[in-house]
Amino acid sequence: MNIKNIKQLASLLDESGLSAIEVKEGDSTIRLERNIINNTVINNPQNYAPTAPLMALDDGHFANGVKTSDDISVTGMGREFKSPIIGVFYSSPTPDSKPFVKKGSKIKKGDTICIIEAMKVLNEISSDCDGEILEVLCENGQVVEYGLPLFRIG
């Protein structure tokens, strides 16, 4: 495999947001991987326009089609609001601004509670209920998986 092909693979890895790529060519194998947590960077979040908020609809689904019952579970200490998508959790619209919510914040249905960046798109995540933030379960800049609890709401 020549250096030009390796550079193309590295470029594909960066552009696609993949964490790893492996190619076999004859007897040769090359694997490129990166640590997503350390390499996920937004150069300037103010330059990106957030998408429409992911709000729960009356039929029990988020606007992106994810069913709300999959995203919320009830515990003895409030409800867990879970991530509807995979991406990077941001508690505020910019690094220098105050968080959307913090422990003790009162929220209303439709309030933006965080941003999750996925594929260089900032997705505003909205509350599907009224309540109070009992606990913020993620750290700013943390990579979150689908279904990972983000907040405990009471």
C-alpha contacts under 8 A as a table, 3 or more apart, distances in Angstrom:
res1	aa1	res2	aa2	distance
1	M	5	N	6.59
1	M	6	I	7.30
1	M	25	E	7.33
1	M	28	S	7.27
2	N	5	N	5.53
2	N	6	I	6.56
3	I	6	I	4.97
3	I	7	K	6.13
4	K	7	K	5.16
4	K	8	Q	6.27
5	N	8	Q	5.01
5	N	9	L	6.23
6	I	9	L	5.06
6	I	10	A	6.20
7	K	10	A	5.03
7	K	11	S	6.12
8	Q	11	S	5.03
8	Q	12	L	6.11
9	L	12	L	4.96
9	L	13	L	6.11
9	L	21	I	7.68
9	L	32	L	7.90
10	A	13	L	5.02
10	A	14	D	6.37
10	A	32	L	7.11
11	S	14	D	5.17
11	S	15	E	6.12
12	L	15	E	5.14
12	L	16	S	5.86
13	L	16	S	5.49
13	L	17	G	6.16
13	L	18	L	5.49
13	L	19	S	7.12
13	L	20	A	6.94
13	L	21	I	6.84
13	L	32	L	7.91
14	D	17	G	5.59
14	D	18	L	7.14
16	S	119	M	7.95
17	G	119	M	6.62
18	L	21	I	7.28
19	S	33	E	5.55
19	S	34	R	5.40
19	S	35	N	6.73
19	S	36	I	6.12
20	A	31	R	7.10
20	A	32	L	5.53
20	A	33	E	3.97
20	A	34	R	6.36
21	I	31	R	5.68
21	I	32	L	5.36
21	I	33	E	6.36
22	E	29	T	7.12
22	E	30	I	5.64
22	E	31	R	4.16
22	E	32	L	6.35
23	V	29	T	5.72
23	V	30	I	5.46
23	V	31	R	6.49
24	K	27	D	7.27
24	K	28	S	5.78
24	K	29	T	4.34
24	K	30	I	6.54
25	E	28	S	5.28
25	E	29	T	6.26
26	G	29	T	7.93
34	R	39	N	7.29
35	N	38	N	5.63
35	N	39	N	6.05
36	I	39	N	5.04
36	I	40	T	5.62
36	I	143	V	7.96
37	I	40	T	5.78
37	I	142	Q	7.14
37	I	143	V	6.20
40	T	88	V	7.81
42	I	45	P	5.80
42	I	120	K	7.63
44	N	47	N	5.75
44	N	48	Y	7.65
45	P	48	Y	5.54
45	P	93	P	7.46
45	P	94	T	6.13
46	Q	49	A	7.40
46	Q	93	P	7.79
46	Q	94	T	6.68
48	Y	121	V	6.97
48	Y	122	L	6.83
49	A	121	V	7.61
49	A	122	L	6.90
50	P	121	V	6.68
50	P	122	L	4.70
50	P	123	N	5.49
50	P	124	E	6.31
51	T	121	V	7.19
51	T	122	L	6.34
51	T	123	N	5.20
51	T	124	E	6.57
52	A	123	N	6.98
52	A	124	E	6.68
53	P	112	T	7.36
53	P	123	N	6.47
53	P	124	E	4.62
53	P	125	I	5.44
53	P	126	S	5.86
54	L	62	F	6.01
54	L	63	A	5.66
54	L	64	N	6.78
54	L	123	N	7.35
54	L	124	E	6.47
54	L	125	I	5.17
54	L	126	S	5.81
55	M	62	F	5.43
55	M	63	A	5.93
55	M	110	G	6.38
55	M	125	I	7.06
55	M	126	S	5.35
55	M	127	S	6.83
55	M	128	D	6.24
56	A	60	G	6.45
56	A	61	H	5.60
56	A	62	F	4.24
56	A	63	A	6.41
56	A	68	T	6.63
56	A	127	S	7.81
56	A	128	D	5.35
57	L	60	G	5.72
57	L	61	H	5.45
57	L	62	F	5.68
57	L	63	A	6.48
58	D	61	H	7.33
60	G	67	K	5.81
60	G	68	T	5.40
60	G	69	S	7.19
61	H	64	N	7.73
61	H	65	G	5.62
61	H	66	V	5.38
61	H	67	K	4.04
61	H	68	T	5.13
62	F	65	G	5.28
62	F	66	V	5.16
62	F	67	K	6.05
62	F	68	T	6.22
63	A	66	V	7.42
66	V	70	D	7.45
66	V	71	D	7.95
66	V	84	P	6.81
67	K	70	D	5.59
67	K	71	D	7.04
68	T	71	D	5.02
68	T	72	I	6.31
69	S	72	I	5.43
69	S	73	S	7.11
70	D	73	S	7.59
70	D	147	G	7.35
71	D	80	E	7.98
71	D	81	F	6.15
71	D	82	K	4.66
71	D	83	S	6.51
71	D	84	P	6.18
71	D	147	G	5.95
72	I	79	R	6.51
72	I	80	E	5.38
72	I	81	F	4.84
72	I	82	K	5.65
73	S	79	R	5.57
73	S	80	E	5.22
73	S	81	F	7.06
73	S	82	K	7.95
74	V	77	M	7.95
74	V	78	G	6.12
74	V	79	R	4.23
74	V	80	E	6.19
75	T	78	G	5.45
75	T	79	R	5.67
75	T	80	E	7.20
77	M	152	R	7.71
77	M	154	G	7.32
78	G	134	L	7.45
78	G	152	R	5.85
78	G	153	I	5.30
78	G	154	G	4.45
79	R	152	R	5.36
79	R	153	I	5.07
79	R	154	G	6.26
80	E	149	P	5.77
80	E	150	L	7.15
80	E	151	F	5.71
80	E	152	R	4.49
80	E	153	I	6.29
81	F	149	P	5.66
81	F	150	L	5.74
81	F	151	F	5.14
81	F	152	R	6.10
81	F	153	I	6.97
82	K	146	Y	7.52
82	K	147	G	4.97
82	K	148	L	5.19
82	K	149	P	4.04
82	K	150	L	5.29
82	K	151	F	7.06
83	S	86	I	7.24
83	S	144	V	7.18
83	S	145	E	6.89
83	S	146	Y	5.29
83	S	147	G	4.97
83	S	148	L	5.40
83	S	149	P	6.21
83	S	150	L	6.15
84	P	146	Y	5.57
84	P	147	G	6.26
85	I	116	I	7.65
85	I	118	A	7.85
85	I	144	V	7.96
85	I	145	E	6.70
85	I	146	Y	4.77
85	I	147	G	7.55
86	I	116	I	7.75
86	I	118	A	6.61
86	I	143	V	7.64
86	I	144	V	5.65
86	I	145	E	4.51
86	I	146	Y	4.95
87	G	116	I	5.60
87	G	117	E	5.17
87	G	118	A	4.61
87	G	119	M	7.77
87	G	143	V	5.65
87	G	144	V	5.48
87	G	145	E	6.70
88	V	116	I	5.20
88	V	117	E	5.00
88	V	118	A	6.74
88	V	141	G	5.78
88	V	142	Q	5.58
88	V	143	V	4.35
88	V	144	V	5.84
89	F	114	C	7.12
89	F	115	I	6.01
89	F	116	I	4.67
89	F	117	E	6.70
89	F	138	C	7.33
89	F	139	E	7.34
89	F	140	N	5.88
89	F	141	G	5.36
89	F	142	Q	5.40
89	F	143	V	6.16
89	F	144	V	6.38
90	Y	93	P	7.28
90	Y	114	C	5.88
90	Y	115	I	5.03
90	Y	116	I	6.02
90	Y	117	E	7.65
90	Y	139	E	7.88
90	Y	140	N	4.96
90	Y	141	G	5.62
90	Y	142	Q	7.66
91	S	99	P	4.96
91	S	100	F	6.04
91	S	101	V	7.33
91	S	113	I	7.39
91	S	114	C	4.92
91	S	115	I	6.46
91	S	139	E	7.80
91	S	140	N	5.59
92	S	95	P	6.75
92	S	97	S	6.13
92	S	98	K	5.95
92	S	99	P	4.16
92	S	100	F	5.38
92	S	114	C	6.42
92	S	115	I	7.11
93	P	97	S	6.64
93	P	99	P	7.50
93	P	100	F	7.64
93	P	114	C	7.96
93	P	115	I	7.15
94	T	97	S	5.38
99	P	102	K	6.71
99	P	114	C	7.88
100	F	112	T	6.71
100	F	113	I	5.30
100	F	114	C	6.11
101	V	105	S	5.66
101	V	113	I	5.76
101	V	114	C	7.61
101	V	133	I	7.34
102	K	105	S	5.51
102	K	133	I	6.56
102	K	135	E	7.52
102	K	136	V	6.59
103	K	132	E	7.87
103	K	133	I	5.13
103	K	134	L	5.41
103	K	135	E	5.25
103	K	136	V	6.35
104	G	132	E	5.94
104	G	133	I	5.25
104	G	134	L	5.99
104	G	135	E	7.89
105	S	132	E	5.55
105	S	133	I	5.37
106	K	130	D	7.70
106	K	131	G	5.85
106	K	132	E	4.44
106	K	133	I	6.56
107	I	111	D	6.36
107	I	127	S	7.46
107	I	129	C	7.75
107	I	130	D	5.43
107	I	131	G	5.34
107	I	132	E	5.83
107	I	133	I	7.40
108	K	111	D	5.63
108	K	127	S	6.93
108	K	128	D	7.97
108	K	129	C	6.06
108	K	130	D	4.09
108	K	131	G	6.49
109	K	126	S	7.41
109	K	127	S	5.13
109	K	128	D	4.87
109	K	129	C	4.21
109	K	130	D	5.01
110	G	126	S	5.13
110	G	127	S	5.13
110	G	128	D	6.07
110	G	129	C	7.42
111	D	126	S	5.22
111	D	127	S	5.48
112	T	115	I	7.89
112	T	124	E	6.19
112	T	125	I	5.61
112	T	126	S	4.23
112	T	127	S	6.36
113	I	124	E	7.69
113	I	125	I	5.99
113	I	126	S	5.59
113	I	127	S	6.33
114	C	124	E	6.16
114	C	125	I	5.43
114	C	126	S	7.32
115	I	122	L	6.17
115	I	123	N	5.38
115	I	124	E	4.55
115	I	125	I	5.63
116	I	122	L	5.87
116	I	123	N	5.21
116	I	124	E	6.62
116	I	125	I	7.02
117	E	120	K	5.98
117	E	121	V	5.38
117	E	122	L	4.38
117	E	123	N	5.90
118	A	121	V	5.34
118	A	122	L	6.59
118	A	123	N	7.37
127	S	130	D	7.51
131	G	153	I	6.20
131	G	154	G	5.50
132	E	153	I	5.53
132	E	154	G	5.23
133	I	136	V	7.11
133	I	151	F	6.86
133	I	152	R	6.11
133	I	153	I	4.72
133	I	154	G	6.47
134	L	151	F	7.49
134	L	152	R	5.33
134	L	153	I	5.35
134	L	154	G	6.08
135	E	151	F	5.69
135	E	152	R	5.04
135	E	153	I	7.15
136	V	139	E	7.90
136	V	150	L	6.32
136	V	151	F	4.69
136	V	152	R	6.59
137	L	149	P	6.57
137	L	150	L	4.99
137	L	151	F	5.28
137	L	152	R	7.28
138	C	142	Q	6.63
138	C	149	P	7.90
138	C	150	L	5.62
138	C	151	F	7.59
139	E	142	Q	5.48
144	V	148	L	6.33
145	E	148	L	5.52
149	P	152	R	7.67
